[in-house]
Amino acid sequence: METTAAFEGLTCVDCGETFDAGTATHRCPDCDGILDPSYDLDRIDLTPATLAGRPGESMWRYEELLPFTREVAVTLGEGDTPLVECPALAAAMGVGRVLLKDEGANPTGTFKDRGQSLATTAAREHGASDVALNSAGNAGQAAAAYAARADLDAHVFLPSRAGFTQKAMTEVHGADLTVTDPVGGNSQIGDAGRAYAAAMDDHPDWYSTKTFVTPYRHEGKKTMALELLEQLDWEAPDAVVYPTGGGVGLVGMHKAAREARELGWSDELVPMYAAQAAGCAPVVDAYEAGADRHEPLSDDQVDTACNGIAIPDPGASPLILEAIRESDGGAVATTDREILDAAITVAREEGLEIGATCAAAASGAFALADSGEFGPDDTVVLLNTGAGNKDVDTLRAHLGESEA
């Protein structure tokens, strides 16, 4: 395996054991906990000044803080996404600045590309021929694209409620697509997860690129925070509001902020705020209850049109809650109407297209500002995790209803 100089291996977040990345590929061999890439930061031969002289063509410009070298990367040019000033939103919220980190500019239109780039690189380095995962939609599309790039076969399991674009492009990229469709209505991500698990039992040679099963999805997404900090001259904003389902990106960004602080690149952690839909808010409920872990919801308790964050049982909630609390952030839930209204507000006031699900960050920021969480001099970053055209039918239908 072509690994970077500082990469030490994979450390279990539960039992603390560290394993060689050449042999431990997914969950902890001892306790089945989540594995996390670990580094000897004293061996990182990189500074902000060095980075300033590098071209910003992809997330792989931060390769010293990633497990694999740029030379073996499976990449489509993901990362290097813009950070856009939003003065109208800042005025409406009563804060100093609002910035939108636009992950819709990635190759398949979402931040999922960052995680799939690294996870697919790991799959190829481990000699896999097939990758597999279940997804709410966008990760499946991204997995299909990166598998095509790596000349691997992809097996993607989506719920029927996934968007048409995600289903169509998964097949266009050549993946084997299974859409779960139980009798009585739209299936949920849990249905897709059960179909995926059954297929993995039948095909143990398939290499999973599923969230927090592979150690590399959150690791790829940590580059969002490295980019954000670099774009802000390594000064942490006062808040990042992140649309949260499984919380992979939130966990990854917090990890990157900790590493940047340890390296002396930044003085403060980035305060992370989880924004969820009120119809599926297990992380917000746990945060408000002072709990260290969420209480799972059943599929029939999910009541939101925001498919991408409709995750009733986020397995890494302890990591999400730890990140929120350690960074002095918070959590907020807003209704579907508030979320979709916010997407239209951003489009009309700033000209920016954000996904229906992703607009939870904008509606959550408005709610936090209204509650007094943000001050008049604060810099607030909204994480737009996906392009608006992913959810065009949902947005247009809501626009019609609101203007009727």
Protein Blocks (a to p, Z undefined) as FASTA:
>chain_A
ZZdfklnbjcdfklopacdfklmmbbcfklopacdddddfklmccdfklmmmpccfbfkl
mmmmpfbdfklpccehiajiacdddfklmmmnopabdcdddfklpmnopaklmmmmmmmm
mmmmnopabdcdddfklmmmmmmmmmmmnopacdddddfkbcfklmmmmmmnopacdddd
dehiacdfklmmmmmmmmmmmmmmbccfbehkbmklmmmmmmmmmmmmmmnoopacfbdc
dddfklmmmmmmmmmmmmmmmnopafbdcdddddddfklcfklmmmmnopabdcdddfkl
pccfblmlmcfblfklmmmmmmmmmnopadddddfklmmmmmmmmmmmnopacdfklmmm
mmmmmmmmmnomacfkbccddddfbdfklmmmmmmmmmmmmmZZ
